[in-house]
Amino acid sequence: MTTAFNKRLSFRLTRNTVLLAMLVGFVLNIGQVTLDYVHARANMSSEIQALMEISHSPASQIAYNIDARLAEELLDGLIKHPAIVDARIVDSENRTLAAASRSSPQSRYRWLSDMLFEPSRFYSTDLRVPQLAEIPLGSLTITIDTYHYGTEFLSRAGYTIVLGFVKSLALSVMLLIVFYFMLTKPMLRVIETLSAVEPKTPEKVRLPVPHNHEEDEIGQMVGIINRHLDTIDSSLDQLRAAESEMKNYSGKLEKEVDDRTREISDKNEALQRGNRALIRAKEDAVRRARSRANFLASMSHEIRTPLNGILGMLSLSLEGELEASQRNRLEIAQNAGQSLLGLLNDILDISKVEAGKLNLEAIPFDLRTLMEECATLHSQQSVRKGIELVVDIEPGLPESFLGDPTRTRQIINNLLGNAIKFTDAGEVRIRVTQTGGNVRLDLIDTGIGMSDDGLRRIFAPFSQAGSDTTRRYGGTGLGLTLCRQLVERMHGQILVESEEKQGTHFTVLLPLPVHPSETPVFEIPATLKTNGVYLVVPHNNPHRIPVERQLHSWNLSLRNIDDITDNDLNPDYQAVLIIDLAEPGAFEIADQWRASQVIVLEQRSQLPLRQSWQVLALPLRRRELHRTLYRAAGGIEAISSAALPASDEESPAQHLRLLLVEDNRVNQIVASGILKKLGFSVDLAENGERAIAALTNGHYDMVLMDCQMPVMDGYEATRQIRQNPDWQRLPIIAITANVMQGDKDDCLAAGMNDYITKPYDRQGLKKTIERWARPQDH
């Protein structure tokens, strides 16, 4: 019987011994190399210091006598040292009397030497003569390239490690030979003898003791095996007796198996009955969920239809001439209606998630712009409460991600609105980073915080942290529930940490893949690159860190207030000043600065500002910071036409003739009033039949189609319109109070081009109409 080499005991003993020896040797070698490294660094410094001490006296005499020839000879001698790459003698006014230098050696291993010893070191000593010790004569400066010392150290380290490995290898070979002859070979003889034993008569065989192993472990093992062979005879007799007993037990066991099989069969039938009951319960739950979804869709339509009339009439009324008290009452009513609409949307979104009807998009979107827009939307609310809203986005954040921008915006708006609502003093900070393939959103506030019990209930529907929270701050407790469900649908995670009266920290991790996109180029004027930016903003200003990080990402050098000199106040000096006027003495500094190069952080105080000063709006937006810098530096920023504000000229889409198909009289008045104020020509039709008749008798550029109407609904009307070849390209926009995902799919399947939900949103309605307006209709 042959044993594989790597399975032999001698090999395994040798392997384990050598591995242990190599490990210990490696640790000792590393310790020796480390000790050598410390000594090498110390010897390098001491050697150069000694060389400078030797050169100090002649260099001092040279500086005293201003002897250029002797200076060159001295420096040429110093430069011959293999480590010195530059040697200079400068006078007390920092003028070079003499200099000698040479290039640093290059090698593909140089990076390792530079990492251990730094690329170069600089040494300097002051020059003085004993007769005039109190008069400075200048200094002797030496720059060394550490590569000379690094290569010597690396050579010694390599020799030490290689030699240790060779020693371990030699040791393994010798141990392998010794173990083979002392252990493996005798064991193989014993194994060969055992292999020759007949299985039917093992008791007739006795093993021989290997030569010279009578007293060691192998001899003892052979003796024990022989004693066991002596007992096999008696064991075989006992086995035969046991076989007969086993036959008796086998009969009994078969009977018990039959009994247990019948019991298992009965239990299996009971389990199947239970499974069928569970399936029926599941189907019943699904039917109930579907019924609830249908009920919510129907109720949504029924609630949104009158709510659309209320909000539309209020909006139209607010555009007329009103007294102050009347306008105030109408605005209060409109805000209450918007709150009711928000509550309805939250309930519907939660129902969509629970019913499995919430479909998430996976489209490219700009997360940075989305975050800045959300912060800008809530900035007025934070200003009214007197708290700081800080946006801190990682400068290196990718420009585009794949995901659902609408639901991401919904998560951020809910968290941001909650943070501002429950914060009365301090700040609300939203931080965005990318880590480990996830986008991390941190929203930190200094608000009222939550107790441990509140943290356990915070994500439950219609629950808030405390019983007095609803009375004091209002709200329904649905926002965070929706946030959690949306994050989980995105396969993300939402965490919260909080302490009463210390604030709350929400963390949202979203696995958003990066979408390859063109990185925007932010040109920096040459004056900014040359002169840098003076940042006169106190460190306790919460907006300083985001501004500072963004400026650093554009490779702009930043200077503090202590670096300001008289030259900076010179009108010809082209340096930009970013200043917080709340800092003591800041207004005086800004007033003396070149007027057009001052950027003032947006203030809540009523300090007077110069007309030529630039104001940086907060919270920080990257494009706004770049535009403000460009203006302050005297540049003209290239802004794409998409970024330019809309012209005051009348849009060509305003000449469109629209057909509004709506059965509700109030909604007809609201929608037609909004469309006419937007400049469109509008005709009305009460149902689908009249809409088809109107299209037959006249020309329309677009149809705004309600879905649920008497006589003929919007779906059937659209299908009939699409059957006419002349109306194949006619844009049809669904305007309906149904907001479930299936409703939108039904509209598109019927042949409609787009989908707008009630209540009417003026800007959304205008953008949708302009998007589908055909060029030939203009």
Secondary structure, 3 states (H helix, E strand, C coil): CCCCHHHCHHHHHHHHHHHHHHHHHHHHHHHHHHHHHHHHHHHHHHHHHHHHHHHHHHHHHHHHHCCHHHHHHHHHHHHCCCCEEEEEEECCCCCEEEEEECCCCCCCCHHHHHHHHCCEEEEEEECCECCECCCCCCEEEEEEECHHHHHHHHHHHHHHHHHHHHHHHHHHHHHHHHHHHHHHHHHHHHHHHHHCCCCCCHHHCCCCCCCCCCCCHHHHHHHHHHHHHHHHHHHHHHHHHHHHHHHHHHHHHHHHHHHHHHHHHHHHHHHHHHHHHHHHHHHHHHHHHHHHHHHHHHHHHHHHHHHHHHHHHHHHHHCCCCCHHHHHHHHHHHHHHHHHHHHHHHHHHHHHHHHCCCCCCCEEECHHHHHHHHHHHHHHHHHHHCCEEEEEECCCCCCCEEECHHHHHHHHHHHHHHHHHCCCCCEEEEEEEEECCEEEEEEEECCCCCCHHHHHHCCCCCCCCCHHHHHHHCCCCCHHHHHHHHHHHCCCEEEEEEECCCEEEEEEEECCCECCCCCCCCCCCHHHHHHCEEEECCCCCCCHHHHHHHHHHCCCCEECHHHCCHHHHCCCCCCEEEECCCCCCHHHHHHHCCHHHEEEECCCCCCCCCCCCEEECCCCCHHHHHHHHHHHCCCCCCCCHHHCCCCCCCCHHHHCEEEEECCCHHHHHHHHHHHHHCCCEEEEECCHHHHHHHHHHCCCCEEEECCCCCCCCHHHHHHHHHHCHHHCCCCEEEEECCCCHHHHHHHHHHCCCEEEECCCCHHHHHHHHHHHCCHHHC
